[in-house]
Amino acid sequence: MSGNFEVIGSRAARKDAPNKSTGKAQYIEDIKFPGELAGALLQSPHAHAKILNIDTSKAQALPGVVAVITARDVPAVKYGVSPARYDENLFAVDRVRYVGDEIAAVAAEDLTTAQKAVELIEVEYEPLPVLLSVDQATAEGAPWIHEEFPDNICAQVEQEFGDVEAAFADCDLVQEGSFFSKRQDGAFIEPNQCVALMGHDGVLTLHSSTQVPHYVQRTVAMVTGLNMSQVRVVKPYVGGGFGPKASATPIDLSASFLAMKTGRPVRMAYTREQVFLFSRARHGFIHKMKIGAKKDGTLMALDHQATLEGGAYSSFGIATVYYAGSLLGGPYKLPNMRYHGLRVFTNKPACGAQRGHGGVIARALFEQQLDIIAEKLGMDPIELRLKNMMETGDVTCNDLAMSSLGMRECIEAVKNGSGWDEKKGKLPPGKGIGMACGFFVSGAGYPIYRSETYHCTIMIKADEDGGGVTVYTASAEIGQGSDTAMAMIAAEAVGIPYEQVRIKSGDTDFGIDLGAYSSRTTLMTGHATKEAGDNLKAMILEVLAQELGIGQERLDIKNGLVKISGAPVDFTAIRTGYIKEHRGWQDQPQGDELTFREAARLAYLRRGTLVATGKYKPPVLGGKYKGAAVGTSPAYGCSAQVAEVSVDFETGQIKVERITDAHDCGQAVNLTSVEAQMQGSVSMGLGEALFEEVKFDAQGRILNASLGEYHIPTVMDMPETKCIVVESGEPNGPFGAKEVGEGAIMPTIPAILNAVRNATGLVLEETPLTPERVYLALKRHKGA
Amino acid sequence: MLLPTFDYYRPAGLPEALSLLAEMGEDARPLAGGTDLLVNLKLKKAAPKALLDLGSLEELKGNRTDDGKVSLGALNTASRLASGGPEVPGLLSLGAGALGSPQVRNRATLGGNLVTARPAADICLPLLALGATAVLAGPQGEREVPLDGYFQGPGYTVKQPGEILTRVLVGAPRPGVGGGYQKLGLRQAMEIALVNVAVYLELEGDGETVALARVALGAVAPVPMLSPGAAQALQGTPAGEKIFTEAAEAAAADAKPIDDHRGSAAYRRDMVRTLTLRALRQALSQAQGSKEARS
């Protein structure tokens, strides 16, 4: 829809591109402090055991060791992600619950000594029965992993919207299916790392590779007992997060305690293996669905059960189990929906949030079943989807309001872009084409803790000489491009070129920002940035209007120039004043329009330093039922994809040859960044569909905790990807913008599943679709 | 992930390297590309007191053709082998090009691949099929060991701790021979094969009768293995689909796969059949191809 914008919608070069492409970007690893100590963690080798005794004396005695801390040395404060499920202690008190559970931390003069000291800590364990699967954890008589959670039930959800049974009784077709997926790893490129420093002013500064400086600040304050003003979290450049970096880590907390104890900077870092052990990544899901439809294809009802294998702690899991249900409310009109969700504790690393939080596998099964329904009813899968598609303004049965929904445009775009009509049903054996849709929240409607807090605050300060502005935000640039997006929004709002905007981000000293999760930054931080930019412009124009003696409504700023409507106005006095102030300078303002520089300088001279602020929190959103807070959002992004695959019947290998991808992001802020998120989503969805699985042995140890053995797609595995950006104009978004970061992953897995089914006739019920799994299914299919 | 402490030596020539090795015995480990050794040191799977960097040993470098034999230096990188050249058998280029990623191929060496001796090694399989011979230098001089018999187990070979693998000898590329290499993995790069097969095929002057065939199988036994059944089935027969199918069946029967987290034994056996057939077709088309065809 591309409005009349100067900056928004362009392909402006990323603010971080020069630093990243020249190697000058500073990640935690690059930031060194004098007198640093190296920290190391002692983690449990047992998946489930009682701790009978911990003896740290040998470690303490090792030369070079400065501090050793265990549960005895830190406050007995339980923390976690959701306050309703604070179930973690920094260090195991009397029990370890997974291989990797933290027991102690050491600070030493160097890392070798710290690691050696860790090995010298003697722990006496009494092994307990190990529960590695949902079946084992829910078996009669299974021990409870947490005493406060009977039968290893972490969370249970029962929801019904409409009357599902009555609707089924009226259906012409009832389709049933199930699906089983594996745990994933986030596989971000930069393993978590942090450095904590205790200042003489009593302020603890934690530099951390995180998506959520604010929540880390809050957790560190709560667990250490410091107040929020005494904890500052700084996020330098971060090498990806994808969800698993959306909470405080044991190294964030350990380094903080060790810095407080020693008075010296303490650095701690995860190895790649420890990244796998900490996990907090995608759950393993088991879904069962029953879908009812009328003969004409009208969808009537969904009965859905999901069981999540959650690992040893709750982490984000309570939100995950809600999302797994709520994100099927749309984008199709579905008047009746029942959801039974269950998250179970096991003796494995805790799962959490990962791109497409909770909804990805539910979406995969649902879209696969839609294709089967279409086939049974003799409809084209696209026709069935269009028949049931919601429109802008529709509200789902679980109260999600589609304030903009370019779903139809997305479907048309991928249909035409892929040559669907020429290919569907006309491909040679072994080739297949499939499509799927999906949608996702544009920011969680509520913070993780119950609060009326603003979700983000922004300060924009004009340079005193009027040359540009600086945006101060606590939001988290983690590689997704939020600094660039906020700078573009600020430039558009203030009315100056993008190059005149500088941005400082990722520091809790700059204000409140809930962080980079739930695809919230563009819409939410974008709103606050726009508001601050609008306010700054108004401050400048107010001074200018007074000076010129005209009404402020006649003034605007665009692309760095003051626009005056109506009769010509004489601004010679302002220009002359500016030029006199800058005698001898080479770049005096000229031309027949007043510049932003002159106007902002004037405003400073009259008012002092100009700082405008902005803030955002979502309006009260629909839904009064239990769990309504998960899934409600000010806006929803949506997308459709067509996948084309070839299947090697003799080996079971699948090659995804082409993906045609359309996403409605409301309004692209930076077109290149939107396409990059779409491509990244395809890559991650492809990996989950075909390769990725964290594997465990019978003792609960990870078998493939490396990026050599845990397979994410390489560039050689990426299909040709055609990205089509749809812009529906979101009324609740800044300049019409909404999410792209996570919604874009939703259709990838089901589009591949549907294409594979088109190529082979197989309804596959388990990811990843490894060659062996597909080969065996083909063999069974042939035999049947 | 820190490297442990070790002493570092960079001997200037083979005699010095051998005497250092003799002096230190099993405390020292030779270092070539380091793509396995350095990783294992970080994982604490190996803890030698000293590393002997072979990088300066001219005796391990370069390739030369002599009397119908090609002598390949152990320090050839996988990249170098993958890019081919007049001395490098085409089959070896195929295997070397399938190893790891460009970065790994720039470091990994022919000698390292043979000494590390993993059952699915991308350079070992082609060399085994080519009937290559390893040259091992030791305190008592050099000895030549055919690769058929060289591999003893995963990571174990007949090479003694005091020996250094210096060169590999293979038949010089010539017309009428062809090679095929098939590798099955999850993804297209940075992959350890689930199953890999290398085939060497030599045709009689009639361009049809199989004079000699070797079929090497990877990831289906503790060592890279030759399939005697496949070789026997092919020998002296007219090359073609019928006999290739029989040979593939024989290869599947010879394979000794196990179940592990990467794949089941039954699947691997089936894949030996499929990949052998494909590698044979590939080798035949190369052998019957241009006059320039090389093994």
Contacts between the chains, C-beta under 8 A, distances in Angstrom:
chain1	res1	chain2	res2	distance
A	111	B	2	5.9
A	112	B	2	6.0
A	112	B	5	7.9
A	115	B	2	7.2
A	271	B	1	5.1
A	272	B	1	7.6
A	650	B	274	4.6
A	651	B	184	5.8
A	651	B	271	6.3
A	651	B	274	5.9
A	651	B	275	7.9
A	653	B	184	7.2
A	690	B	186	7.2
A	690	B	187	8.0
A	691	B	186	5.0
A	691	B	187	6.0
A	695	B	261	5.0
A	703	B	261	5.0
A	704	B	261	7.1
A	708	B	190	6.8
A	708	B	192	7.7
A	709	B	192	7.9
A	711	B	186	4.9
A	711	B	187	5.4
A	711	B	191	7.6
A	713	B	187	6.4
A	714	B	101	7.3
A	714	B	187	5.8
A	714	B	188	6.4
A	714	B	189	4.5
A	714	B	190	5.7
A	715	B	189	7.8
A	716	B	187	7.1
A	716	B	188	3.6
A	716	B	189	4.4
A	717	B	187	4.9
A	717	B	188	5.1
A	717	B	189	7.7
A	770	B	186	6.3
A	771	B	184	6.7
A	771	B	186	7.1
A	771	B	194	7.3
A	772	B	194	7.7
A	772	B	263	5.3
A	772	B	264	6.5
A	772	B	267	4.5
A	775	B	267	6.4
A	775	B	270	7.2
A	776	B	267	7.1
